[in-house]
Amino acid sequence: MSAVEPGDGAENEVLRVPEVTRGFTGRRRRRTEALPPGQYRTDDFPVLSAGPTPRVDTDEWRFTITTETGSSHHWDWNGLQRLPRDSFDTDLHCVTRWSKFGTRWSGYPLDAFFDRVQTSAGHALVTSYGGYTTNLPVADLLGGRAWIVTGYDGQPLEPVHGGPARLLVPHLYLWKSAKWVRSITLSDEQELGFWERVGYHAYGDPWSEQRYSL
Amino acid sequence: MRAESASARTLVLDVPDWPGHLAGQHLDVRLTAPDGYQAVRSYSLASAAAPAGRTLVEIGVELLEEGEVSSFLVEEVRPGDVLEVTGPLGGWFVWRPGTLEPVQLIGGGSGVVPLLSVVRTHAQVPAAPQLRLLLSVRSPAVAMYRAELLERAATQPGFSLEVVWTREVPPGEVARPGRLDARRLATAALPPAQRPLCLVCGPTPFVEHVAELLVAAGHDSGRIRTERFGSAR
């Protein structure tokens, strides 16, 4: 694919082997083993959201898990505080290519919620206040790998980053970590979420670079 | 390629096997250094929606401080260079011709790029709905696509343009520079009663600010689509 001038025909095929870009040397940052393929490190905390930031009062906040048989389990803000609370550091990987290292969170592992839930469903659809959705396997919500987080960097989580409470599944691309989380619906069938329906990968493993379902 | 402002340029890419795109989508550019080091960034498409096939697609690139890809694309790349691109990407922040409701575009800085794609696409649609573009720009020196937008505002049926200058106004303009606020929004944007589709693109603090103003003014948050870049702080 060529800039401005039609090429000599040599590039009229999809480039399979990356060719060197004339004149590009790049500005390498400190390499780190924790950087998945195609990602770059940022020290900012970029924000990507598809619409306005919902404002959700903790008094009105509810979180619901509905199983494949239709039974529902509810938590309000007080119920949330009674669950075991974790503080942990993790790296974030956004499909738009930035990774942020060593972010500090506090919140509640999904395992504690699922202790009360009888299910054999394989798929979860997560829904946010504001209507955003994302899907992932139930297995990825369990095993101490996913949290409902309410604190970031020692402070209550700000609305712009998903507060008062967001899902955090840091081993998948960050669009799976639904901000302003409201409910999880369990199902035997995979139902695609908001970005997954418009061309993003159904699973989204940063280490396998599962960005798009192109 | 063309300079669009003191710090931004348009690149025209001749893509032999373009799958076609909608107004508002973006693509990824991947650069490879001689030692195999690669860097990838996303850029919004400025060109009108296009069908599949060999296509000239335009991207708008603003030079970022410490931007290893933007500095290459703004300062180094030359006509004839070969770039590796993937796309189009993003199926949400888009405008599809054929929808009848009015459209309010609001852009901050280089957030104008995907909105220009909507304006250009609108120009090709017969009996297109009302389309208004509200831009927040620091100064005339960094205003992208200014000549084209003024020309279109004068000639393109159904399209109108409003600019809020935040630091410096163009010579001869009487308005004082200032931030886009509720009052400016009320006079410059389509009213909530018309239920416009609102597409807002720009730096994160700008988009947060505008989306809040729109919701406060009575726009349905389900009708507001946003595309942010950069950090919250």
Boltz contact constraints between the chains, C-beta under 6 A:
constraints:
  - contact:
      token1: [A, 1]
      token2: [B, 13]
      max_distance: 6.0
  - contact:
      token1: [A, 1]
      token2: [B, 15]
      max_distance: 6.0
  - contact:
      token1: [A, 1]
      token2: [B, 83]
      max_distance: 6.0
  - contact:
      token1: [A, 1]
      token2: [B, 85]
      max_distance: 6.0
  - contact:
      token1: [A, 2]
      token2: [B, 14]
      max_distance: 6.0
  - contact:
      token1: [A, 2]
      token2: [B, 82]
      max_distance: 6.0
  - contact:
      token1: [A, 3]
      token2: [B, 11]
      max_distance: 6.0
  - contact:
      token1: [A, 3]
      token2: [B, 13]
      max_distance: 6.0
  - contact:
      token1: [A, 3]
      token2: [B, 81]
      max_distance: 6.0
  - contact:
      token1: [A, 3]
      token2: [B, 83]
      max_distance: 6.0
  - contact:
      token1: [A, 4]
      token2: [B, 12]
      max_distance: 6.0
  - contact:
      token1: [A, 4]
      token2: [B, 79]
      max_distance: 6.0
  - contact:
      token1: [A, 5]
      token2: [B, 79]
      max_distance: 6.0
  - contact:
      token1: [A, 5]
      token2: [B, 80]
      max_distance: 6.0
  - contact:
      token1: [A, 6]
      token2: [B, 14]
      max_distance: 6.0
  - contact:
      token1: [A, 11]
      token2: [B, 82]
      max_distance: 6.0
  - contact:
      token1: [A, 12]
      token2: [B, 16]
      max_distance: 6.0
  - contact:
      token1: [A, 15]
      token2: [B, 84]
      max_distance: 6.0
  - contact:
      token1: [A, 18]
      token2: [B, 32]
      max_distance: 6.0
  - contact:
      token1: [A, 20]
      token2: [B, 32]
      max_distance: 6.0
  - contact:
      token1: [A, 20]
      token2: [B, 34]
      max_distance: 6.0
  - contact:
      token1: [A, 21]
      token2: [B, 31]
      max_distance: 6.0
  - contact:
      token1: [A, 21]
      token2: [B, 32]
      max_distance: 6.0
  - contact:
      token1: [A, 22]
      token2: [B, 81]
      max_distance: 6.0
  - contact:
      token1: [A, 23]
      token2: [B, 76]
      max_distance: 6.0
  - contact:
      token1: [A, 24]
      token2: [B, 31]
      max_distance: 6.0
  - contact:
      token1: [A, 24]
      token2: [B, 33]
      max_distance: 6.0
  - contact:
      token1: [A, 24]
      token2: [B, 72]
      max_distance: 6.0
  - contact:
      token1: [A, 25]
      token2: [B, 33]
      max_distance: 6.0
  - contact:
      token1: [A, 26]
      token2: [B, 33]
      max_distance: 6.0
  - contact:
      token1: [A, 26]
      token2: [B, 37]
      max_distance: 6.0
  - contact:
      token1: [A, 26]
      token2: [B, 39]
      max_distance: 6.0
  - contact:
      token1: [A, 26]
      token2: [B, 68]
      max_distance: 6.0
  - contact:
      token1: [A, 27]
      token2: [B, 68]
      max_distance: 6.0
  - contact:
      token1: [A, 38]
      token2: [B, 40]
      max_distance: 6.0
  - contact:
      token1: [A, 44]
      token2: [B, 231]
      max_distance: 6.0
  - contact:
      token1: [A, 45]
      token2: [B, 231]
      max_distance: 6.0
  - contact:
      token1: [A, 46]
      token2: [B, 231]
      max_distance: 6.0
  - contact:
      token1: [A, 47]
      token2: [B, 204]
      max_distance: 6.0
  - contact:
      token1: [A, 47]
      token2: [B, 228]
      max_distance: 6.0
  - contact:
      token1: [A, 47]
      token2: [B, 232]
      max_distance: 6.0
  - contact:
      token1: [A, 48]
      token2: [B, 228]
      max_distance: 6.0
  - contact:
      token1: [A, 50]
      token2: [B, 92]
      max_distance: 6.0
  - contact:
      token1: [A, 51]
      token2: [B, 224]
      max_distance: 6.0
  - contact:
      token1: [A, 51]
      token2: [B, 226]
      max_distance: 6.0
  - contact:
      token1: [A, 52]
      token2: [B, 211]
      max_distance: 6.0
  - contact:
      token1: [A, 52]
      token2: [B, 215]
      max_distance: 6.0
  - contact:
      token1: [A, 52]
      token2: [B, 221]
      max_distance: 6.0
  - contact:
      token1: [A, 52]
      token2: [B, 224]
      max_distance: 6.0
  - contact:
      token1: [A, 97]
      token2: [B, 40]
      max_distance: 6.0
  - contact:
      token1: [A, 160]
      token2: [B, 232]
      max_distance: 6.0
  - contact:
      token1: [A, 198]
      token2: [B, 91]
      max_distance: 6.0
  - contact:
      token1: [A, 198]
      token2: [B, 92]
      max_distance: 6.0
  - contact:
      token1: [A, 199]
      token2: [B, 91]
      max_distance: 6.0
